Amino acid sequence: MKKAIVLMMTLGFIAIITALVLYSLSISKKSFDAVALIDAQNQFSLSFKDFDQILTQSTKMIKDANTLDLLLASSTIPPLSEPKTGLTIGFEMRSQMKKINLNALLVQLAKAEGNCDLNQTTELLCRPLNRFFDQYEIRDKRTMYDLLVDTIDSDDIELGSETEIASEDIDFAQGKIYSYNHLLKIFQRYYQLTSDKNIFRLDREKVESLFAFGDTNLSRQILDCRPDPLGDVDVFSYILPLYMAAQAPVQQDYYCALFRDKSPALETEPELKELKKLFRIKQFDLNDTKSKYLLECNLILGTADQESELQFTYDITHKRIESIDATVSK
């Protein structure tokens, strides 16, 4: 039965995207010549409106965590071309809530000025970053924390020497970390201060497999307890105590059972209660309208001469585009 549901949803989603391609791209050569005069941003605007409608329709089938994961598992559509025009459209979609929200973590850590050893709360907040940095042998974690927290906080007081990047670079954004490219500027300053080349081992793929650059509003933060069906990284292995992370089986609902209200583990392990509160660990719930459940979407639009990508965030709960993150032309 489950395989049949997966197949139906996969075929249904592909059919929807295929219909979109036929609708959006089946235009005459004359019409395409006119479209070709529009810049890449406006071409995206045309396709983006269609995808907004498609997402709103396709996400209506999501009723619970199971159907959400089934949709995510079948949501990568390889680029499809329309022969008359040569235009190509592709689409990728991943859950942002199955990753650790780096901004929400840092906002809480900023209260302790990035001091991981202050108390149990700061120790647990720093744990995923510490394990991540140790994995790639980042040598001066204290300087890295100072740079990260000085980017998040609103004051101009330096936690370390030359860690307030905005004081020297007026174009450097503060208040949150907006993207990997923004984080890369922090890495570059770290290298200037420490000469630690290992920092450049933290490429986009490694960072974004574990962290998302989400909202700083803690009430909107969720860490989905169900693993990413397409993910290669076990996010909870960076959060849980080592003995629990080592024993974790591959069952899909293991972490949800661990953090479920009044679960035996939650009742006997105070640390788990603290982790649940700090990271707001829970399962997707369509009725939780106070929170957002965000999908990271990537729309690919190509011609014979150029390929462009539009990265945006879609809120399943409220059925709307949350933000347009970046446009990249190749």
N, C-alpha and C positions, 0 to 999 in steps of 0.2 A: 504494500500500500504506500509506504513512504517513498519507494523508488518511483512509483507511478506519479505521486504528487510532484516530486522533483522534476520528472520528465515533463509533466504538464506545465509547470511554472517556467521551466527553461524554454520550452517551445513557445509558450505564450509571450514571454518577454522578448524573445528573438523576433516573433511575429510583429510585436508592437514596434520594435526598432526598425524592422524591415519596412513596415508600412510608413514609418516616418521618413525613411530614406526615399521611398518612392514618391511620397508627397512633397518632400522638400527639394528633391533633386531632379525629378522628371520634368524638366523644363526644356523649352526649345533652345537651339543654339543661339538664336537671336536674343532670347531673354538672358541667356548666360553671358553673352557679350556685355549686356548692360550691367549684370551683376558683377562682372569682373572689374568694372570701373569703381565699384564701391570698395573702400579700404577694408582690411581684414577685420577690424573691429565691428564694422557694420554688417559684414557677412555673418559674423558670429551672432550679432544681435538677432538676425533673422532666424537662424537655427536655434538659438538659445530660447526664444519664445516657444518654439515647437517642443523642445525638450522639457521646458517647464510644465507644459500641458501633459506631456507623456509621463513624466514623473508623478504628477498629481494623480493621474489615472492608474498607473501601475502600482503605486504604493497603497492604493485603496484595498488591495488584496492582502495587505499585511495586517493581521489581526493579533498576532502574538509573536513570541520569540522564535518559535519554530518556522513560521512562514517568513519572518524577516531573514533568518539565516539561509533559507532555501532561495530567496530572491538574491541575496548577496552572492551565493555560490554560483548563480547563473547570470550575473549581471554584466560580465565583461563581454562586450560585443566587438569582434575584430572589425577593422575598417571595411566598410562596404562601398563599392563604387557604382555610380550611375553611368552607363556607357555613353549616353548622348552628350553629356557635359564633361565627363572626366572628374566630376566632384566626388569626394570621398568623405564619409562620416563614420566615426567609431565612437565608442563610449565605454568608460570604466567607472565602477562605483565601489567604494569601500566604506565600512563603518568607521567613523571617527571615535565613537564611544567605546570601541574595543581596544583603545590605546590609552596610555596615561596622558592626561591633560597637563602638559608642562607648565602652562601659565597658572593654572589653579594650584599646582604644587608650590610654585615659587612665590605666589602671593601669600600663602600661609607661612612659608619659610622666611619671608621678608620681615615678619614680625619679630623673628629671632635674629635678624641681621645675618642670615645665612649660617648661623651657628648650629651645626648638626648635633653637637654634644650637649646642648642645653638641657634637654629632657627627653622623655620617651617619644613625645610627639615629633620633635625635630629629628630624632633618630629614625623614626619610621618614614617621615617625609623624604629624608635624604637617602634612604635605603636603595630605591631603584636607581637613582643617579649614581650613587657610590658603586653599585654593582656594574652599572653600565660603563662608568669611567674605568673601573678596575679591569673590566674585560678587555679594554683597548689600551691599558697601561698609561692612562693619563696621570702624569707625575705630580702635578700641583693642583689638587682638587680644591684647596682653600681659595686660591686665586680664581679658579673657575666659578666657584660659588659666589665670590664677591662680584665678579663681572655679571653673572646672571641676575643676582638680586639687585644690583645697581641699575640694571636695565628695567626691572619690574617696578621698583619703588619710584615715588614721585619727587623725592628730594634730590638735592645736588651734593649730598655728603658722600664722600668716597669711603667705602668699606675697606678698600685696600689701596695700594699705590697705583694711580692711573687706571682705576677700574670704572670710573664714571666716564664712559666713552663719549656721551653727549656733551661733556664740557669742552671737548676738543673738536668734535664733529657735529656741527649744527644740523646736519641732515640725518643724524642717527635717531631713530624713533625710540621712544620710551613708553612705559606703561604696560607693555606686554611684548612677547616675542611673536611676530606676525607670520613668519615663514622660515623655512630652512635657510634661505638667502640672508635673512636678517640674523639668524643664529650664526651663520658663517662669518659675519662681521665680528661677532663676539669671539669666535674661534681665532680669527686673525689677530685680534688684540691680545688674546691669551698667548699666542705664539710670540708676539713682539715682547711680551713681558717675561716669558719663561724659556723661549727657544725650544720648547717641547714639540717636536715634529709629529708625535703620536696623535696630536689633536686632529690632524688631517686624515687620520684613519676613520674619523666619524663622518662618513659621507652621507648624502641624502638618504640612500636606501637604508642604512643602518639606523639612522636617527628616526626616520619616519616609520620604520617597522615597529617601534616601541612607543614613540611620543607623538602627540598631536598638539597643535598650537591653538588651543581652544579658548573659551571665554574665561575671563578672570573672575566672573561672578560665580561664587562657590555653589550657590543654590541651583545653578544650571548644569553643574558638573555631574556626569555619570561615568562610572567605569563598568561596562557591561561584563557580567560574570560569565557569560558564554564566550568561548574562544572564537576568534575570527576563522570562518571556514576556509578562507584563502590565506590566512596568515602563516608565516614561517616561525614566528617568535611566540613563546609562551610568556605573555605579559606578567602573569602572576608569579612566575619564577623569580622576578625581580622585586616582588613586593612581600611575599610570604616568608616566614622563618625558614631557614635552610632545610630543616628536617621535614617540613611540610612540602616545600617545593620539590624536594627529592622524591617524596612518596606519591606525588600527584599522578593519578592515572589519566588515561586519555579519554575518559568518559566525558561527554559534552557537558553534563550538568554537575560535575564534581564541585567546581568552585561556587556555583549557585547554591548547592546543598550546604557547602561549608559556611557561606555567609547568610543563609536564610535566617530570618527572625526565629529566635528560640531554637536554633539547631543545637545539637549536643556540643559541637566544637565551639560555637559562639558562646555558649553558656559557661564553658570551662576554661576558655582561653581569652583573658582580658585583652591581649594584644590584637586578636582578630576583631574585637568590637571597635578598638581604636582605628584599625586599618579601614574597616567598613565606613566609619564616620569620616575619616580624613579624605578618602578617595571616593566616597559615595558609591560603594560597590552595590550594584543591584541588577536585576534583569529588566530587559526592555518591557515597558508597560504602556500600551497605547492610551490608557486612562490617566496616566500621570501627565496632565497638561501643564503643570507648573514647571516641568523640566523640558529641555529640548533633546531630541535624538537626531544627531547630525550624520549625514552621509557625505563623504568626500567624492565629488564627481569630476570626471575629466572628459570633456567633449573634444573630439578630434575632428578638425575640418581641413581637408586637403584639396589641392588642385595639382595640375601637372608641375607647376613651378614652386609651390609653397605648401607647407603643412603647418597648421597652427593648432594650439591646444588652449582651451578655456577651462580653467580649474575653478570650481565653485562648490559651495556647501549647501546642502538641502536638508531642511528640517522635516522629518517624517511626521512627527507628532502634529505639527501645525500646517503641514502641506504647503510649504513655501520656501523660496530661495532665501537662505540666511545671509550669504555673502558671496561676492565674486572675488576670488582670491588672486588669480593671476591669468594673464594671457601671454602665451609664449609662441613666437614664430620661428620656424626653422627653414 
